[in-house]
Amino acid sequence: MKVKKTALIICNDGKEYWITQKQFWNMVREGVVVQTGNHPLTGRFRGRDDQLLITIQHTVLNKATPIHTGEVLRIIRSRKNK
């Protein structure tokens, strides 16, 4: 089943990222994001860009570098298909 990314995060540098609502509300509870709108669910990143970090299978990635994140996801998917 495909995950619907329906919440929008706007960074300090103007970049926008779509995430799931569950991820969005977790970030709001942790104080990383401030909700700014409802339709679509929108929030503004509160910290510095170097604080926008995610972990994928024990690998720490910066969400502001989608090329790196995409490459790691591609490698993980190729390992699963073997």
PyRosetta script that sets phi, psi and omega in degrees:
from pyrosetta import init, pose_from_sequence

init()
pose = pose_from_sequence("MKVKKTALIICNDGKEYWITQKQFWNMVREGVVVQTGNHPLTGRFRGRDDQLLITIQHTVLNKATPIHTGEVLRIIRSRKNK")
pose.set_psi(1, 132.2)
pose.set_omega(1, -179.3)
pose.set_phi(2, -79.0)
pose.set_psi(2, 136.0)
pose.set_omega(2, 179.8)
pose.set_phi(3, -82.8)
pose.set_psi(3, 132.4)
pose.set_omega(3, 179.1)
pose.set_phi(4, -89.8)
pose.set_psi(4, 120.6)
pose.set_omega(4, 177.7)
pose.set_phi(5, -96.7)
pose.set_psi(5, 99.8)
pose.set_omega(5, -172.2)
pose.set_phi(6, -116.8)
pose.set_psi(6, 6.5)
pose.set_omega(6, 179.1)
pose.set_phi(7, -114.9)
pose.set_psi(7, 135.7)
pose.set_omega(7, -175.7)
pose.set_phi(8, -106.8)
pose.set_psi(8, 129.5)
pose.set_omega(8, 175.4)
pose.set_phi(9, -111.5)
pose.set_psi(9, 130.2)
pose.set_omega(9, 178.4)
pose.set_phi(10, -111.4)
pose.set_psi(10, 124.7)
pose.set_omega(10, -179.1)
pose.set_phi(11, -86.9)
pose.set_psi(11, 171.6)
pose.set_omega(11, 179.7)
pose.set_phi(12, -64.1)
pose.set_psi(12, -28.6)
pose.set_omega(12, -179.5)
pose.set_phi(13, -88.9)
pose.set_psi(13, 6.2)
pose.set_omega(13, 176.5)
pose.set_phi(14, 92.2)
pose.set_psi(14, -5.8)
pose.set_omega(14, 178.6)
pose.set_phi(15, -71.3)
pose.set_psi(15, 146.9)
pose.set_omega(15, -178.7)
pose.set_phi(16, -119.6)
pose.set_psi(16, 141.2)
pose.set_omega(16, -179.8)
pose.set_phi(17, -133.4)
pose.set_psi(17, 136.2)
pose.set_omega(17, 176.8)
pose.set_phi(18, -98.0)
pose.set_psi(18, 129.6)
pose.set_omega(18, 178.7)
pose.set_phi(19, -133.7)
pose.set_psi(19, 172.9)
pose.set_omega(19, 178.2)
pose.set_phi(20, -76.0)
pose.set_psi(20, 160.5)
pose.set_omega(20, 179.4)
pose.set_phi(21, -64.9)
pose.set_psi(21, -35.0)
pose.set_omega(21, 178.6)
pose.set_phi(22, -63.3)
pose.set_psi(22, -44.4)
pose.set_omega(22, 177.3)
pose.set_phi(23, -62.5)
pose.set_psi(23, -41.0)
pose.set_omega(23, -179.5)
pose.set_phi(24, -59.0)
pose.set_psi(24, -50.9)
pose.set_omega(24, -176.5)
pose.set_phi(25, -68.3)
pose.set_psi(25, -31.2)
pose.set_omega(25, 173.9)
pose.set_phi(26, -63.8)
pose.set_psi(26, -41.5)
pose.set_omega(26, 179.6)
pose.set_phi(27, -67.5)
pose.set_psi(27, -35.2)
pose.set_omega(27, 177.4)
pose.set_phi(28, -66.2)
pose.set_psi(28, -45.3)
pose.set_omega(28, 178.9)
pose.set_phi(29, -61.6)
pose.set_psi(29, -36.3)
pose.set_omega(29, 179.8)
pose.set_phi(30, -78.5)
pose.set_psi(30, -8.9)
pose.set_omega(30, 178.6)
pose.set_phi(31, 83.0)
pose.set_psi(31, 14.9)
pose.set_omega(31, -179.8)
pose.set_phi(32, -82.7)
pose.set_psi(32, -31.2)
pose.set_omega(32, -175.4)
pose.set_phi(33, -127.4)
pose.set_psi(33, 144.5)
pose.set_omega(33, 173.7)
pose.set_phi(34, -110.7)
pose.set_psi(34, 127.5)
pose.set_omega(34, -179.8)
pose.set_phi(35, -70.4)
pose.set_psi(35, 131.5)
pose.set_omega(35, -180.0)
pose.set_phi(36, -120.7)
pose.set_psi(36, -10.8)
pose.set_omega(36, -179.3)
pose.set_phi(37, -162.2)
pose.set_psi(37, 167.4)
pose.set_omega(37, -177.0)
pose.set_phi(38, -113.5)
pose.set_psi(38, -33.8)
pose.set_omega(38, -175.4)
pose.set_phi(39, -126.1)
pose.set_psi(39, 94.2)
pose.set_omega(39, -3.2)
pose.set_phi(40, -76.0)
pose.set_psi(40, 165.1)
pose.set_omega(40, 177.1)
pose.set_phi(41, -58.5)
pose.set_psi(41, 118.0)
pose.set_omega(41, -172.8)
pose.set_phi(42, -130.0)
pose.set_psi(42, 144.8)
pose.set_omega(42, 177.7)
pose.set_phi(43, -146.9)
pose.set_psi(43, 159.1)
pose.set_omega(43, 178.4)
pose.set_phi(44, -113.7)
pose.set_psi(44, 132.9)
pose.set_omega(44, 178.5)
pose.set_phi(45, -67.1)
pose.set_psi(45, 131.6)
pose.set_omega(45, -174.6)
pose.set_phi(46, -89.6)
pose.set_psi(46, -23.7)
pose.set_omega(46, -172.3)
pose.set_phi(47, -99.5)
pose.set_psi(47, -168.8)
pose.set_omega(47, 175.0)
pose.set_phi(48, -75.5)
pose.set_psi(48, 160.6)
pose.set_omega(48, -178.8)
pose.set_phi(49, -63.2)
pose.set_psi(49, -29.4)
pose.set_omega(49, 179.6)
pose.set_phi(50, -73.9)
pose.set_psi(50, -6.6)
pose.set_omega(50, 177.5)
pose.set_phi(51, -93.4)
pose.set_psi(51, -3.5)
pose.set_omega(51, -177.7)
pose.set_phi(52, -85.7)
pose.set_psi(52, 73.7)
pose.set_omega(52, -175.2)
pose.set_phi(53, -110.5)
pose.set_psi(53, 145.9)
pose.set_omega(53, 174.9)
pose.set_phi(54, -130.3)
pose.set_psi(54, 160.0)
pose.set_omega(54, 175.1)
pose.set_phi(55, -122.0)
pose.set_psi(55, 134.9)
pose.set_omega(55, 175.8)
pose.set_phi(56, -128.1)
pose.set_psi(56, 113.6)
pose.set_omega(56, -178.6)
pose.set_phi(57, 46.4)
pose.set_psi(57, 55.1)
pose.set_omega(57, 175.8)
pose.set_phi(58, 67.0)
pose.set_psi(58, 16.5)
pose.set_omega(58, 175.0)
pose.set_phi(59, -110.0)
pose.set_psi(59, 122.2)
pose.set_omega(59, -179.4)
pose.set_phi(60, -86.0)
pose.set_psi(60, 125.8)
pose.set_omega(60, -179.0)
pose.set_phi(61, -127.4)
pose.set_psi(61, 152.7)
pose.set_omega(61, 174.5)
pose.set_phi(62, -94.9)
pose.set_psi(62, 121.9)
pose.set_omega(62, -178.3)
pose.set_phi(63, -63.3)
pose.set_psi(63, -17.8)
pose.set_omega(63, 179.9)
pose.set_phi(64, -78.2)
pose.set_psi(64, -4.7)
pose.set_omega(64, 177.5)
pose.set_phi(65, -117.8)
pose.set_psi(65, 81.2)
pose.set_omega(65, -175.0)
pose.set_phi(66, -64.5)
pose.set_psi(66, -24.8)
pose.set_omega(66, 179.3)
pose.set_phi(67, -66.5)
pose.set_psi(67, -45.2)
pose.set_omega(67, 178.6)
pose.set_phi(68, -64.1)
pose.set_psi(68, -45.0)
pose.set_omega(68, 179.2)
pose.set_phi(69, -60.9)
pose.set_psi(69, -45.0)
pose.set_omega(69, 179.3)
pose.set_phi(70, -61.8)
pose.set_psi(70, -38.8)
pose.set_omega(70, 178.9)
pose.set_phi(71, -65.5)
pose.set_psi(71, -42.8)
pose.set_omega(71, 178.4)
pose.set_phi(72, -64.4)
pose.set_psi(72, -42.8)
pose.set_omega(72, 178.4)
pose.set_phi(73, -63.4)
pose.set_psi(73, -38.7)
pose.set_omega(73, 178.8)
pose.set_phi(74, -62.8)
pose.set_psi(74, -43.2)
pose.set_omega(74, 179.5)
pose.set_phi(75, -64.4)
pose.set_psi(75, -42.8)
pose.set_omega(75, 179.7)
pose.set_phi(76, -63.0)
pose.set_psi(76, -43.6)
pose.set_omega(76, 179.5)
pose.set_phi(77, -64.0)
pose.set_psi(77, -39.2)
pose.set_omega(77, 179.7)
pose.set_phi(78, -66.9)
pose.set_psi(78, -34.0)
pose.set_omega(78, 176.7)
pose.set_phi(79, -67.3)
pose.set_psi(79, -37.1)
pose.set_omega(79, 179.8)
pose.set_phi(80, -67.2)
pose.set_psi(80, -33.7)
pose.set_omega(80, -177.0)
pose.set_phi(81, -75.1)
pose.set_psi(81, -13.5)
pose.set_omega(81, -178.9)
pose.set_phi(82, -77.9)
pose.dump_pdb("model.pdb")
